[in-house]
Amino acid sequence: MLVGGSWIYWGLKKKRLIKLKEKFFQLNGGLLLEQQLPSERRSAQTTRIFTEDELKKATNNYDQRRVLGQGGCGTVYKGVLADDKIVAIKKAKIGDQSQIKQFINEVLVLSQINHRNVVKLLGCCLETEVPLLVYEFITNGTLFDHIHSINGRYASLSWELRLKIATETAGAIAYLHSSTSMPIIHRDIKTANILLDDNCKTKVSDFGASRLVPLDQTQLTTLVQGTFGYLDPEYLHTSQLTEKSDVYSFGVVLAELLTSQKALSFQRSECDRNLATYFVSSMKEGHHILDERLVTEANAEQLKVVANLATSCLRVRGEDRPTMKEVASELEGLIKPKGMHPWEKDDHDLSSEETEQFLKISGVQDNHAGIDNNTSTSQFDGLHFEIIKPDEDGR
């Protein structure tokens, strides 16, 4: 009777645990995920399903010392699996159903993506109180960390590396827009969501806010979501989300790479707090606010092209901005071997004095905040430079 009673007790306990896990699976959107993920993709899915115990052990029971970062969508922990593989584990906020929907959305979006410059989803766990997503661990921090390094934690990125990172990021976003089975709008492109590995290879991350765009639509009406400083003003005012919203956000990233200034900073004057408008108005007035370190080391023609490209991405009207495919193509042309791109046929490394003058820069057509939309081309011949040092305020 004692043995029989024990078997019954453990059997009932196991049954209760199974039911609890099934309950969490449903609450965490498991059924929603099964409905929305096409059956053919589910059958070919290689994403691993992790158990609760595995991820508890991997994070030392979610030790605060393992926290890599925290944001609106939850907390990211560094984890070490049983096979010693290091991963990043993202945990949603407790009791926030809207965040759970974002997690399921992220799984759906990442299941569509296979690109070397997009962070890879390794698996998930939906049998816990809050859902967990497991990603490849990217070792070298974010682009934000490197550009705005505080206390010298990271060495300053060279112009060559900045151009490489910009090109890889643009290629990844262009892939999202035009090479997946259904176009994907990231909706939160920013330097904090661009990860770097030890070789400074780019990994675009955080797809919780992303949207899949039906093939018969070019825009979506949505609640505005994104990060101030990177947010497309047209999207902000109309709630009409298009691929050009990502183009605008990438333009801010380019401005950050060129100036080493934060997208939003209260260390600057009130009218210049927003980097996008500060950068575009400076271009309009014939001033450049480039990082002085880049001016001394970079190729002047490349700086000119990237500055003009950033300005075109930051046009207020989405229809006036280039596509990400066009942006990626232009950046790729700058890093090809000499002779493979028309801009490089007369390319010469200028002295720092010549670079600072940025002589005879070509015109840029621009529409931007605070300037009449009928403004046509602006000529930047013999530009005056305003060289600024990176700001030192906190994130």
Backbone hydrogen bonds, N-H to C=O, Kabsch-Sander energy under -0.5 kcal/mol:
donor,donor_aa,acceptor,acceptor_aa,energy
5,G,1,M,-2.8
6,S,2,L,-2.2
7,W,3,V,-2.3
8,I,4,G,-2.1
9,Y,5,G,-2.5
10,W,6,S,-2.8
11,G,7,W,-2.3
12,L,8,I,-2.6
13,K,9,Y,-2.4
14,K,10,W,-2.4
15,K,11,G,-2.1
16,R,12,L,-2.4
17,L,13,K,-2.2
18,I,14,K,-2.4
19,K,15,K,-2.4
20,L,16,R,-2.4
21,K,17,L,-2.5
22,E,18,I,-2.3
23,K,19,K,-2.3
24,F,20,L,-2.6
25,F,21,K,-2.6
26,Q,22,E,-2.0
27,L,23,K,-2.8
28,N,24,F,-2.8
29,G,26,Q,-1.5
30,G,25,F,-3.0
33,L,29,G,-2.7
34,E,30,G,-2.3
35,Q,31,L,-2.1
36,Q,32,L,-2.1
37,L,33,L,-2.3
41,R,38,P,-0.6
42,R,38,P,-2.3
43,S,39,S,-2.3
44,A,40,E,-0.9
45,Q,42,R,-0.9
48,R,122,L,-2.7
50,F,48,R,-0.7
50,F,124,C,-2.3
55,L,51,T,-1.6
56,K,52,E,-1.9
57,K,53,D,-2.4
58,A,54,E,-2.1
59,T,55,L,-1.4
60,N,57,K,-1.0
61,N,56,K,-3.8
63,D,59,T,-2.3
66,R,63,D,-2.2
67,V,64,Q,-1.3
68,L,76,V,-3.6
69,G,76,V,-1.4
71,G,74,G,-2.5
74,G,71,G,-1.0
75,T,91,K,-2.4
76,V,69,G,-3.0
77,Y,89,I,-3.2
78,K,66,R,-2.9
79,G,77,Y,-0.5
79,G,87,V,-3.0
80,V,58,A,-1.9
81,L,85,K,-2.7
84,D,81,L,-2.2
87,V,79,G,-2.8
88,A,135,Y,-2.1
89,I,77,Y,-3.0
90,K,88,A,-0.5
90,K,133,L,-3.1
91,K,75,T,-3.3
91,K,89,I,-0.5
92,A,131,P,-1.7
96,D,93,K,-1.3
97,Q,95,G,-0.8
99,Q,96,D,-0.6
100,I,96,D,-1.4
101,K,97,Q,-2.0
102,Q,98,S,-1.5
103,F,99,Q,-2.1
104,I,100,I,-2.4
105,N,101,K,-2.4
106,E,102,Q,-2.3
107,V,103,F,-2.0
108,L,104,I,-2.5
109,V,105,N,-2.7
110,L,106,E,-2.8
111,S,107,V,-1.7
112,Q,109,V,-1.6
113,I,110,L,-1.0
118,V,115,H,-1.8
119,V,204,V,-2.5
122,L,120,K,-0.6
122,L,134,V,-2.8
123,G,134,V,-1.7
124,C,48,R,-1.8
125,C,132,L,-2.5
132,L,125,C,-2.2
133,L,90,K,-2.2
134,V,123,G,-3.0
135,Y,88,A,-3.1
136,E,120,K,-2.1
137,F,86,I,-0.9
138,I,136,E,-0.6
139,T,137,F,-0.5
140,N,196,L,-2.0
141,G,138,I,-0.5
143,L,191,T,-1.0
143,L,194,I,-2.8
144,F,191,T,-1.5
146,H,142,T,-1.7
147,I,143,L,-2.6
148,H,144,F,-2.7
149,S,146,H,-0.7
153,R,150,I,-1.2
162,R,158,S,-2.3
163,L,159,W,-2.7
164,K,160,E,-1.9
165,I,161,L,-2.8
166,A,162,R,-2.5
167,T,163,L,-2.2
168,E,164,K,-2.6
169,T,165,I,-2.5
170,A,166,A,-2.5
171,G,167,T,-2.2
172,A,168,E,-2.0
173,I,169,T,-2.3
174,A,170,A,-2.5
175,Y,171,G,-1.9
176,L,172,A,-2.0
177,H,173,I,-2.1
178,S,174,A,-1.9
179,S,175,Y,-2.6
180,T,175,Y,-0.6
184,I,176,L,-2.6
185,I,211,R,-2.7
186,H,184,I,-0.6
193,N,190,K,-1.5
194,I,191,T,-1.1
195,L,193,N,-0.6
195,L,203,K,-3.0
196,L,141,G,-2.4
197,D,201,K,-1.6
200,C,197,D,-2.3
203,K,195,L,-2.2
204,V,117,N,-3.0
205,S,193,N,-2.8
210,S,207,F,-1.0
211,R,185,I,-2.4
213,V,183,P,-3.2
217,Q,214,P,-2.2
220,L,241,L,-2.3
222,T,220,L,-0.7
222,T,239,S,-2.2
230,Y,227,T,-2.3
231,L,227,T,-0.9
236,L,232,D,-2.4
237,H,233,P,-1.8
238,T,234,E,-1.9
239,S,235,Y,-2.6
241,L,220,L,-3.7
241,L,239,S,-0.8
245,S,242,T,-1.7
246,D,242,T,-0.5
246,D,243,E,-0.8
247,V,243,E,-1.2
248,Y,244,K,-2.0
249,S,245,S,-1.9
250,F,246,D,-2.4
251,G,247,V,-1.9
252,V,248,Y,-1.5
253,V,249,S,-1.7
254,L,250,F,-2.5
255,A,251,G,-2.1
256,E,252,V,-2.3
257,L,253,V,-2.4
258,L,254,L,-2.1
259,T,255,A,-2.2
260,S,256,E,-2.8
265,S,273,R,-1.7
268,R,265,S,-0.7
272,D,269,S,-1.4
273,R,270,E,-1.0
275,L,263,A,-2.4
275,L,273,R,-0.7
278,Y,274,N,-2.2
279,F,275,L,-3.3
280,V,276,A,-2.4
281,S,277,T,-2.6
282,S,278,Y,-1.8
283,M,279,F,-2.2
284,K,280,V,-2.4
285,E,281,S,-2.1
286,G,283,M,-1.1
287,H,282,S,-3.0
288,H,384,H,-0.5
291,D,258,L,-2.5
292,E,388,I,-1.1
294,L,291,D,-0.9
295,V,291,D,-1.6
296,T,292,E,-1.4
297,E,293,R,-1.0
298,A,294,L,-3.3
303,L,299,N,-2.2
304,K,300,A,-2.4
305,V,301,E,-2.4
306,V,302,Q,-2.6
307,A,303,L,-2.6
308,N,304,K,-2.4
309,L,305,V,-2.3
310,A,306,V,-2.6
311,T,307,A,-2.0
312,S,308,N,-2.1
313,C,309,L,-1.9
314,L,310,A,-1.3
315,R,312,S,-1.0
316,V,367,N,-1.9
318,G,316,V,-0.5
320,D,317,R,-1.6
321,R,318,G,-1.5
327,V,323,T,-2.2
328,A,324,M,-2.9
329,S,325,K,-2.2
330,E,326,E,-2.1
331,L,327,V,-2.2
332,E,328,A,-2.7
333,G,329,S,-1.8
334,L,330,E,-0.8
334,L,331,L,-0.8
335,I,331,L,-0.9
335,I,332,E,-0.7
336,K,332,E,-0.7
340,M,337,P,-2.0
344,E,341,H,-1.6
345,K,342,P,-1.3
347,D,344,E,-1.1
350,L,348,H,-0.8
355,T,351,S,-2.9
356,E,352,S,-2.2
357,Q,353,E,-1.0
358,F,354,E,-1.3
359,L,354,E,-0.6
361,I,358,F,-0.6
361,I,380,F,-1.0
364,V,378,S,-1.7
366,D,376,S,-0.8
371,I,368,H,-2.2
375,T,372,D,-1.9
378,S,364,V,-1.8
380,F,361,I,-0.6
383,L,358,F,-0.6
384,H,286,G,-1.5
386,E,288,H,-2.1
387,I,385,F,-0.6
388,I,290,L,-1.4
